[in-house]
Amino acid sequence: MFTRRQFVISSAALPAGLIAPAAFASGANSELTYAEAVASTWRGAEGAAHETPALLMQELVRFATLAPSSHNTQCWRFRIEENKIAILPDLSRRCPAVDPDDHHLFVSLGCAAENLQQAALAHGLMAEASFDAADSDGVLNMALQPTKRVESPLFEAIVHRQSTRSEFDGRALANEQLDLLERAGRGNGVRVQLLTDPQSRERVLESVVQANTEQINDDAFVAELKSWIRFNDAEAVATGDGLFSRTTGNPTVPRWIGSPLFGFLYTPGNENDKYTKQLRSSAGIAVFISAASDKAHWLEVGRCFERFALQATALGIRNALVNQPVEVARLRPQFAQSLGIGSERPDLIVRFGRAPAMPRSLRRPVAAVLV
């Protein structure tokens, strides 16, 4: 563990030569195979990270980038400062059609912050988050101070967590597991409602089908979604982001084939059939609910969801988002009413259960997200 004196570090101490090279670079190196890129992305803790404070800070950023984000846009940037890592929104990666108020963007930043905090503790640092709601830049600051090193199951789960977009096996979870998930999903002004009975899950399914149909009939939504799809290994490795076809169980094809096929196959009927099977095969549905609708709560929702996802991973439980009813603004109040939550905002909808792992998504290297 570093002493307080050793830990004092500023961005000036991070010359380009210290940026740990990743095995691929966004848009610059597609020579690796997909398997090699996965191994590079989802590797465990680096022993070399303890050699200097500069390398340690980069390692914390790397773990933060393993968090989930809407469409895997990785809509974050990181600024390393003295005893602090600032997490900034990358507005160039906004998705205005599906996320016009930037709700998902700030939820994604919260997910990254939770990963960073778990990784910091495993490396002997306490990360304390602060967010100024009056800051128009939307910067989330993570102040770092030396503390006792603790490698928790949640930290160990970071490199195994994934959004598993497949059918689950339908088996119920034990009450003890549900209690652990519910506790992990609580936060400051945020709670999680677990729905495990068939009637409640069917009501959610009805909302998903209604909202999904509306989204697929929206040309702007479809165009935006398609722009983030990576149809083959080369595209996925070259960009290091987006929704890779392998991760949803689809074959890889050249873009000139995949692009027109997408328009032919991505229909309300096909997608609603898929979601019906997926939701009915799940052990339950978690709905994350916040007391207010503002950036501070959205960040907290992200942190709560990521803790939930990491706890689920540690228990051998998969999860995937089914957010359509909270993404269509016109239908969100109706969905909230079906949950009986009054004026609170339903933020995220997550199905969970057991299933084999799916192929992994990729991430851009640390050098691409530092400012």
Summary of the structure (lengths in Angstrom):
residues: 371
radius of gyration: 20.0
end to end distance: 26.2
largest distance: 60.9
contacts: 1254
relative contact order: 0.18
helix: 47%
strand: 16%
